[in-house]
Amino acid sequence: MCYLFLTRLRRAWNRFYQSNQIPMRKMTYPLQQLGKRLLSGSVMVLLLAATACKDNDAEPNQIRPTGPKPEWAPNIDGKMQAVIEQLQSYGTPPLESLTPGQARQAPSPTNAVMDLLRKNNISPPAPAVTKTHQVIPSPAPGGTLVRIYTPQRGQGPFPVVVYYHGGGWVIANLDTYEPSAAALAEQAEAIVVSVAYRQAPENKFPAAHEDSYAAYQWALSSAASINGDPGRVAVAGESAGGNLASAVSMMARDRGIKVPVHQLLVYPIANTDFNTPSYNQYANAKPLGRSLMQWFFTQYLRTPEDLNNPLIALVKAPNVAGLPPATIITAQIDPLQSEGQQYADKLKAAGIPVTYQNYEGVTHEFFGMAAVVDQAKQAQALAAGELKKAFNTATR
């Protein structure tokens, strides 16, 4: 866009300059000086516009992949590939070959994004939110830590999004998924409560689910204490967090409390079938492949029977009636794409309003990469827009 603008500006300048050459020779000296000043001012405007466009365009265009496209993703987007290359440059063994403690210390896709930004002298996004922390009541000994993101613009009371991070119920933390949570707070104009639920294998199923449900209960009962609106509470999550968000919606329905006004599910774990079309096509994808997903289940679940529990295998739930409207976002290059779409179809078949969007050329974990990956910007905008619609129509 800037290139087109500059091209037109240069053409206009050339026409203006050439058309004024002869008339200026016929002017008196004072008028000639005035004309020169006007022309000089035009040059300065052109230079400033060029500089602004350069600054605008340079940042996203600096990040490029350095090698060929990987065999497992010949259709991968260039910027997405650059993130994966950076992640693989750390030389971390496959996470499924590590202990859970070691896997938690391994560099994450978020680390890869931040390192790419540093290498290219690009400032990371700085969402206009403030952060606070609280420990809230939960089944976890000593309670559960939550990080609360509050928009700096607006007076409130704000709607509330209870957000659950990803990591297969085993790895990652509030920091890993801060780019997503902070972006949602700013763009959806909502308070986001990010939940540090207990992780496996130290805490087996349903520990993470019960902590997540407790956080949702707390949001309903205590929203006013954080300048939130208890009548407008949604749930959201990525990957394992997407599973938790929809499971919490089921738990709320079944336990007789108010269900969320919306559920935002970003590439959710929604099934336990390892032979779906996307599992077969992207079994070796990065950063999530079939073997790592199987490792996550082994760490979290108590017995093989848990694989069929509807709070884990959402697609196998016998009844999804009464669940809230959903926005489901998936990534093309992701073993979980098929089950995300299956769950969207199941909800639609039950008459639940669903917005489903699959993003081409990107992998699992792309949603928080808006600083680098264009599709992440689009997905965040979609997610925030759907949340705002839900908040605007919620019955208080």
C-alpha positions as CSV (number, residue, x, y, z in Angstrom):
1,M,0.0,0.0,0.0
2,C,2.8,2.4,0.9
3,Y,4.6,1.6,-2.4
4,L,1.5,2.5,-4.4
5,F,1.1,5.7,-2.3
6,L,4.7,6.8,-2.9
7,T,4.5,6.0,-6.6
8,R,1.4,8.3,-7.0
9,L,3.0,11.0,-4.9
10,R,6.2,11.0,-7.0
11,R,4.2,11.3,-10.2
12,A,2.2,14.2,-8.8
13,W,5.4,15.9,-7.7
14,N,7.0,15.5,-11.1
15,R,3.9,17.0,-12.8
16,F,3.8,19.8,-10.3
17,Y,7.6,20.5,-10.7
18,Q,7.6,20.4,-14.5
19,S,4.5,22.6,-14.8
20,N,6.0,25.3,-12.6
21,Q,9.5,25.6,-14.2
22,I,8.6,28.1,-16.9
23,P,6.1,30.2,-15.0
24,M,8.6,30.6,-12.1
25,R,11.1,32.2,-14.5
26,K,8.6,34.9,-15.3
27,M,7.9,35.7,-11.7
28,T,9.3,38.7,-9.8
29,Y,12.1,37.8,-7.3
30,P,9.9,37.7,-4.2
31,L,7.4,35.5,-5.9
32,Q,10.2,33.2,-7.1
33,Q,11.5,32.8,-3.5
34,L,7.9,32.0,-2.3
35,G,7.6,29.4,-5.1
36,K,10.9,27.8,-4.1
37,R,9.8,27.6,-0.5
38,L,6.6,25.9,-1.6
39,L,8.5,23.4,-3.7
40,S,11.0,22.8,-0.9
41,G,8.0,22.1,1.4
42,S,6.7,19.6,-1.1
43,V,10.0,17.8,-1.1
44,M,10.0,17.6,2.7
45,V,6.5,16.2,2.7
46,L,7.6,13.6,0.1
47,L,10.6,12.6,2.2
48,L,8.5,12.4,5.4
49,A,6.0,10.2,3.7
50,A,8.7,8.0,2.3
51,T,10.2,7.6,5.8
52,A,6.9,6.8,7.4
53,C,6.1,4.2,4.8
54,K,9.6,2.7,5.1
55,D,9.1,2.4,8.9
56,N,5.6,1.0,8.4
57,D,6.6,-1.6,5.8
58,A,10.1,-2.6,7.0
59,E,9.1,-4.4,10.1
60,P,6.8,-7.2,8.8
61,N,8.9,-7.6,5.7
62,Q,12.2,-8.2,7.5
63,I,11.3,-11.7,8.7
64,R,11.8,-14.3,6.1
65,P,12.6,-18.1,6.2
66,T,16.2,-19.0,5.4
67,G,15.7,-22.6,4.2
68,P,13.4,-24.7,2.0
69,K,9.9,-25.5,3.1
70,P,9.8,-28.6,5.3
71,E,8.6,-31.9,3.9
72,W,5.8,-32.0,6.4
73,A,4.5,-28.6,5.3
74,P,5.1,-27.7,1.7
75,N,2.3,-25.2,1.9
76,I,3.6,-23.4,5.0
77,D,3.5,-19.6,5.1
78,G,6.9,-17.9,4.9
79,K,6.7,-16.0,8.2
80,M,5.3,-19.1,9.9
81,Q,8.2,-21.0,8.5
82,A,10.6,-18.5,9.9
83,V,9.2,-19.0,13.4
84,I,9.5,-22.8,13.1
85,E,13.1,-22.4,11.8
86,Q,13.9,-20.3,14.8
87,L,12.3,-22.8,17.2
88,Q,14.2,-25.7,15.7
89,S,17.5,-23.7,15.8
90,Y,17.6,-24.2,19.6
91,G,18.3,-27.9,19.1
92,T,15.8,-29.1,21.6
93,P,15.2,-32.9,21.6
94,P,11.6,-33.9,20.9
95,L,9.6,-32.9,23.9
96,E,8.1,-36.4,24.2
97,S,11.6,-37.7,24.8
98,L,12.1,-35.5,27.8
99,T,10.7,-35.6,31.3
100,P,7.8,-33.2,32.0
101,G,10.2,-31.0,34.1
102,Q,12.7,-30.8,31.2
103,A,9.9,-30.2,28.7
104,R,8.7,-27.2,30.7
105,Q,12.2,-25.7,30.5
106,A,12.5,-26.0,26.7
107,P,12.2,-23.0,24.5
108,S,8.6,-22.4,23.3
109,P,7.2,-20.9,20.1
110,T,6.7,-17.7,22.1
111,N,10.5,-17.6,22.7
112,A,11.1,-18.1,19.0
113,V,8.9,-15.2,18.1
114,M,10.6,-12.9,20.6
115,D,14.0,-13.9,19.4
116,L,13.0,-13.2,15.8
117,L,11.8,-9.8,16.7
118,R,15.1,-9.0,18.5
119,K,17.2,-10.3,15.6
120,N,15.3,-8.0,13.2
121,N,15.2,-5.0,15.6
122,I,11.5,-5.0,15.8
123,S,9.8,-3.9,19.0
124,P,7.3,-6.4,20.4
125,P,3.7,-5.4,20.7
126,A,2.7,-3.5,23.8
127,P,-1.0,-3.9,24.3
128,A,-2.7,-1.2,26.3
129,V,-3.5,-3.3,29.3
130,T,-2.5,-3.4,32.9
131,K,-1.6,-6.7,34.8
132,T,-2.4,-7.8,38.3
133,H,-2.3,-11.1,40.0
134,Q,-4.6,-12.9,42.5
135,V,-4.8,-16.3,44.2
136,I,-8.4,-17.5,44.0
137,P,-10.1,-20.3,45.8
138,S,-9.9,-23.7,44.0
139,P,-9.4,-27.4,44.7
140,A,-5.7,-26.8,44.3
141,P,-3.8,-26.7,47.7
142,G,-3.4,-23.0,48.5
143,G,-5.7,-21.9,45.6
144,T,-5.0,-21.0,42.0
145,L,-3.0,-18.1,40.6
146,V,-4.7,-16.0,38.0
147,R,-3.2,-13.1,36.0
148,I,-5.8,-10.3,35.3
149,Y,-5.4,-8.1,32.2
150,T,-7.5,-5.0,32.3
151,P,-7.9,-2.6,29.3
152,Q,-6.4,0.8,29.9
153,R,-9.1,2.4,27.8
154,G,-12.6,2.6,29.0
155,Q,-14.1,2.9,32.5
156,G,-15.9,-0.5,33.0
157,P,-17.5,-2.5,34.3
158,F,-15.9,-4.6,31.5
159,P,-17.0,-8.0,30.2
160,V,-14.8,-10.8,31.4
161,V,-13.0,-13.6,29.5
162,V,-11.7,-16.5,31.6
163,Y,-8.7,-17.7,29.5
164,Y,-7.0,-21.1,29.7
165,H,-3.5,-21.5,28.2
166,G,-2.3,-24.4,26.2
167,G,0.5,-26.9,26.6
168,G,-1.2,-30.3,26.7
169,W,-2.1,-29.9,30.4
170,V,1.6,-30.5,31.0
171,I,3.8,-27.6,29.9
172,A,3.7,-23.9,29.3
173,N,2.4,-21.2,31.7
174,L,0.9,-17.7,31.9
175,D,4.0,-16.1,30.4
176,T,4.0,-18.4,27.4
177,Y,0.5,-17.4,26.4
178,E,0.6,-13.8,27.5
179,P,0.6,-12.5,23.9
180,S,-2.8,-14.1,23.3
181,A,-4.3,-13.1,26.6
182,A,-3.2,-9.5,26.4
183,A,-4.3,-9.1,22.8
184,L,-7.7,-10.4,23.6
185,A,-8.0,-8.0,26.5
186,E,-7.1,-5.0,24.3
187,Q,-9.1,-6.0,21.2
188,A,-12.2,-7.4,22.9
189,E,-12.2,-4.5,25.4
190,A,-12.6,-7.1,28.2
191,I,-10.9,-8.1,31.4
192,V,-9.0,-11.4,30.7
193,V,-8.4,-13.7,33.6
194,S,-5.6,-16.1,32.7
195,V,-5.6,-19.2,34.8
196,A,-2.5,-21.1,36.1
197,Y,-4.3,-24.5,36.5
198,R,-2.5,-27.5,38.0
199,Q,-0.5,-29.5,35.5
200,A,0.2,-33.2,34.8
201,P,1.7,-35.7,35.6
202,E,1.8,-34.4,39.1
203,N,-1.9,-33.7,38.9
204,K,-3.9,-36.1,36.8
205,F,-7.3,-35.6,35.2
206,P,-9.6,-34.0,36.2
207,A,-7.3,-31.6,38.2
208,A,-6.8,-29.0,35.5
209,H,-10.5,-29.2,34.6
210,E,-11.7,-28.6,38.2
211,D,-9.3,-25.7,38.6
212,S,-10.6,-24.2,35.4
213,Y,-14.2,-24.6,36.5
214,A,-13.3,-23.0,39.9
215,A,-11.8,-20.0,38.0
216,Y,-15.0,-19.6,36.0
217,Q,-17.1,-19.8,39.2
218,W,-14.9,-17.1,40.8
219,A,-15.3,-14.9,37.7
220,L,-19.1,-15.1,38.0
221,S,-19.1,-14.4,41.8
222,S,-16.3,-11.9,42.0
223,A,-16.3,-10.0,38.6
224,A,-17.4,-6.8,40.3
225,S,-14.3,-6.9,42.5
226,I,-12.1,-6.5,39.4
227,N,-14.4,-4.0,37.7
228,G,-16.0,-6.7,35.6
229,D,-19.6,-7.4,34.7
230,P,-20.8,-10.8,36.1
231,G,-23.5,-10.8,33.4
232,R,-21.0,-10.9,30.6
233,V,-18.5,-13.7,31.3
234,A,-17.0,-15.8,28.4
235,V,-14.4,-18.6,28.3
236,A,-11.5,-19.0,25.9
237,G,-8.5,-21.1,25.4
238,E,-5.9,-22.5,23.1
239,S,-5.2,-26.2,22.5
240,A,-5.6,-27.9,25.9
241,G,-7.0,-24.6,27.0
242,G,-9.6,-24.8,24.3
243,N,-10.5,-28.2,25.6
244,L,-10.8,-26.7,29.1
245,A,-12.9,-23.8,28.0
246,S,-15.6,-26.0,26.4
247,A,-15.4,-28.6,29.2
248,V,-16.0,-25.8,31.7
249,S,-19.1,-24.8,29.6
250,M,-20.3,-28.4,29.9
251,M,-19.6,-28.5,33.6
252,A,-21.4,-25.3,34.2
253,R,-24.5,-26.6,32.3
254,D,-24.4,-29.9,34.2
255,R,-23.9,-28.4,37.6
256,G,-26.6,-25.9,37.2
257,I,-24.8,-22.6,37.1
258,K,-24.9,-19.8,34.5
259,V,-23.1,-21.0,31.3
260,P,-20.6,-18.6,29.6
261,V,-22.0,-16.2,27.1
262,H,-19.5,-17.4,24.6
263,Q,-16.8,-20.0,24.2
264,L,-13.7,-19.1,22.1
265,L,-11.9,-22.3,21.2
266,V,-8.6,-22.0,19.4
267,Y,-7.3,-25.3,17.9
268,P,-8.9,-27.1,20.8
269,I,-8.1,-30.7,21.8
270,A,-11.5,-32.1,21.1
271,N,-11.0,-35.8,20.3
272,T,-8.8,-38.8,21.0
273,D,-8.7,-40.3,17.6
274,F,-5.2,-40.3,16.2
275,N,-6.2,-41.3,12.7
276,T,-8.2,-38.3,11.5
277,P,-7.3,-36.7,8.2
278,S,-5.2,-34.0,9.8
279,Y,-3.4,-36.4,12.1
280,N,-2.5,-38.5,9.1
281,Q,-1.4,-35.6,7.0
282,Y,0.4,-33.7,9.7
283,A,1.6,-36.5,12.0
284,N,5.2,-35.0,11.9
285,A,4.2,-31.3,12.1
286,K,5.9,-28.8,14.3
287,P,5.5,-27.7,17.0
288,L,2.8,-30.3,17.6
289,G,2.8,-33.8,16.1
290,R,1.1,-37.1,16.8
291,S,3.7,-38.5,19.1
292,L,3.8,-35.4,21.3
293,M,0.0,-35.4,21.5
294,Q,0.0,-39.0,22.6
295,W,2.6,-38.1,25.3
296,F,0.4,-35.3,26.6
297,F,-2.5,-37.8,27.0
298,T,-0.3,-40.3,28.8
299,Q,0.9,-37.6,31.2
300,Y,-2.6,-36.3,32.1
301,L,-5.0,-39.1,31.9
302,R,-5.4,-41.7,34.7
303,T,-6.5,-44.7,32.7
304,P,-7.2,-45.5,29.0
305,E,-10.9,-45.1,29.9
306,D,-10.4,-41.4,30.3
307,L,-9.8,-41.2,26.5
308,N,-13.6,-41.5,26.1
309,N,-14.6,-39.0,28.8
310,P,-16.6,-36.3,27.2
311,L,-14.6,-33.6,29.1
312,I,-11.6,-34.8,27.1
313,A,-13.1,-36.1,23.9
314,L,-15.5,-33.3,23.3
315,V,-16.6,-34.7,20.0
316,K,-17.8,-37.9,21.8
317,A,-20.0,-35.9,24.3
318,P,-23.5,-37.5,24.1
319,N,-25.2,-34.2,24.6
320,V,-24.0,-30.7,23.6
321,A,-27.4,-29.0,23.9
322,G,-27.4,-26.0,26.1
323,L,-23.8,-25.1,25.5
324,P,-23.0,-21.4,24.6
325,P,-22.4,-20.1,21.1
326,A,-18.8,-20.8,19.9
327,T,-16.0,-19.4,17.8
328,I,-13.7,-22.2,16.8
329,I,-10.4,-21.4,15.1
330,T,-8.1,-24.0,13.6
331,A,-4.8,-24.1,11.8
332,Q,-4.3,-26.0,8.5
333,I,-0.9,-27.5,9.4
334,D,-2.0,-29.0,12.7
335,P,-3.0,-32.6,13.7
336,L,-5.9,-31.1,15.7
337,Q,-7.5,-29.4,12.7
338,S,-9.9,-32.2,11.9
339,E,-11.3,-32.5,15.4
340,G,-11.8,-28.8,15.7
341,Q,-13.9,-28.9,12.6
342,Q,-15.7,-32.0,13.8
343,Y,-16.6,-30.3,17.1
344,A,-17.8,-27.2,15.2
345,D,-20.0,-29.5,13.1
346,K,-21.4,-31.3,16.2
347,L,-22.3,-28.0,17.8
348,K,-24.0,-26.7,14.7
349,A,-26.0,-29.9,14.4
350,A,-27.3,-29.3,17.9
351,G,-28.5,-25.8,16.8
352,I,-25.7,-23.9,18.6
353,P,-24.4,-20.8,16.7
354,V,-20.9,-21.4,15.6
355,T,-18.3,-19.3,13.8
356,Y,-15.7,-21.6,12.4
357,Q,-12.5,-20.5,10.6
358,N,-9.5,-22.5,9.5
359,Y,-6.3,-20.5,8.6
360,E,-4.2,-21.7,5.8
361,G,-0.4,-22.0,5.9
362,V,0.0,-21.9,9.6
363,T,0.7,-24.4,12.4
364,H,-0.5,-25.1,15.9
365,E,0.3,-22.2,18.2
366,F,0.1,-19.5,15.5
367,F,-2.7,-17.5,17.3
368,G,-0.3,-15.7,19.7
369,M,2.2,-14.8,16.9
370,A,0.6,-11.6,15.6
371,A,3.9,-9.7,15.9
372,V,5.2,-11.9,13.0
373,V,2.4,-14.0,11.4
374,D,-0.3,-12.1,9.5
375,Q,-2.9,-14.9,9.9
376,A,-2.5,-14.5,13.7
377,K,-3.6,-10.8,13.4
378,Q,-6.6,-11.9,11.4
379,A,-7.5,-14.6,13.9
380,Q,-7.2,-12.3,16.9
381,A,-9.4,-9.8,15.2
382,L,-12.0,-12.4,14.4
383,A,-11.9,-13.8,18.0
384,A,-12.2,-10.3,19.5
385,G,-15.0,-9.4,17.2
386,E,-17.0,-12.5,18.0
387,L,-16.5,-11.9,21.7
388,K,-17.6,-8.3,21.4
389,K,-20.8,-9.4,19.6
390,A,-21.5,-11.9,22.3
391,F,-21.0,-9.3,25.1
392,N,-23.2,-6.8,23.3
393,T,-26.1,-9.2,23.1
394,A,-25.7,-10.9,26.5
395,T,-28.6,-10.7,28.9
396,R,-27.4,-9.0,32.0
